[in-house]
Amino acid sequence: MKSNKNNPALLIVAVALLVIAGLLFWRYAASAREGFRPAKPVEQSYEEQVQAIMNNPNMPPQAKEAAIAQIRARFQTAPMQAPPANQK
């Protein structure tokens, strides 16, 4: 029988597992320190979305009309927001 007393492979595996566990704990602790930051959705204005659809040459006219109708419906049902303040 072999003796596991001086097996360097087991020592390397144990050290590697400790390093991986330490890195995972460090990342968890770092993200917990940052706190919760809500994601900001990148929302284009109605005009920008309509222009992007109208300028798409790969979209047939019927699909453009349907997409614009969906955007119009979404913007009409969305809650009204205050207009952005002009920063001069």
C-alpha positions as CSV (number, residue, x, y, z in Angstrom):
1,M,0.0,0.0,0.0
2,K,1.0,3.6,-0.7
3,S,1.3,6.1,2.0
4,N,-0.5,9.4,1.5
5,K,1.8,11.1,4.0
6,N,4.1,12.8,1.5
7,N,2.0,12.9,-1.6
8,P,2.7,16.3,-3.4
9,A,-0.2,15.9,-5.8
10,L,-2.7,16.0,-2.9
11,L,-1.0,19.0,-1.5
12,I,-1.3,20.8,-4.8
13,V,-5.0,20.0,-5.2
14,A,-5.7,21.1,-1.6
15,V,-3.9,24.4,-2.1
16,A,-5.7,25.0,-5.4
17,L,-9.1,24.4,-3.8
18,L,-8.2,26.8,-1.0
19,V,-7.2,29.5,-3.5
20,I,-10.4,29.0,-5.5
21,A,-12.6,29.2,-2.3
22,G,-10.7,32.3,-1.2
23,L,-11.3,34.0,-4.6
24,L,-15.0,33.2,-4.6
25,F,-15.4,34.5,-1.0
26,W,-13.5,37.7,-1.9
27,R,-15.7,38.3,-4.9
28,Y,-18.8,37.7,-2.8
29,A,-17.6,40.1,-0.1
30,A,-16.6,42.8,-2.7
31,S,-20.0,42.7,-4.4
32,A,-21.7,42.8,-1.0
33,R,-19.8,46.0,-0.1
34,E,-20.9,47.7,-3.3
35,G,-24.5,47.3,-2.4
36,F,-27.5,47.1,-4.7
37,R,-27.5,49.2,-7.8
38,P,-30.6,49.1,-9.9
39,A,-29.9,48.7,-13.6
40,K,-30.9,51.7,-15.7
41,P,-32.7,50.5,-18.8
42,V,-31.6,52.2,-22.0
43,E,-34.8,53.5,-23.4
44,Q,-34.9,55.3,-26.6
45,S,-37.5,58.0,-27.2
46,Y,-40.5,57.4,-29.4
47,E,-39.0,59.3,-32.3
48,E,-35.7,57.5,-32.1
49,Q,-37.4,54.1,-32.2
50,V,-39.6,55.0,-35.1
51,Q,-36.6,56.4,-37.1
52,A,-34.7,53.2,-36.5
53,I,-37.5,51.2,-37.9
54,M,-38.1,53.5,-40.8
55,N,-34.4,53.4,-41.7
56,N,-34.2,49.6,-41.7
57,P,-34.0,48.5,-45.3
58,N,-34.4,44.8,-44.4
59,M,-37.9,45.3,-43.0
60,P,-40.9,45.0,-45.2
61,P,-43.4,47.9,-45.1
62,Q,-46.1,45.9,-43.4
63,A,-43.7,44.9,-40.6
64,K,-42.6,48.5,-40.2
65,E,-46.3,49.6,-39.8
66,A,-46.9,46.8,-37.2
67,A,-43.7,47.6,-35.3
68,I,-44.6,51.4,-35.2
69,A,-48.1,50.5,-34.0
70,Q,-46.7,48.5,-31.2
71,I,-44.3,51.3,-30.2
72,R,-47.2,53.8,-30.3
73,A,-49.4,51.6,-28.1
74,R,-46.6,51.0,-25.6
75,F,-45.9,54.8,-25.3
76,Q,-49.6,55.6,-25.0
77,T,-50.1,53.1,-22.1
78,A,-46.8,54.0,-20.4
79,P,-47.2,56.3,-17.3
80,M,-46.5,59.9,-18.0
81,Q,-43.1,61.0,-16.8
82,A,-41.8,64.5,-16.1
83,P,-39.9,66.0,-19.1
84,P,-36.2,66.1,-18.6
85,A,-34.8,69.3,-17.1
86,N,-32.8,71.4,-19.5
87,Q,-29.2,71.7,-18.2
88,K,-27.5,74.8,-19.5
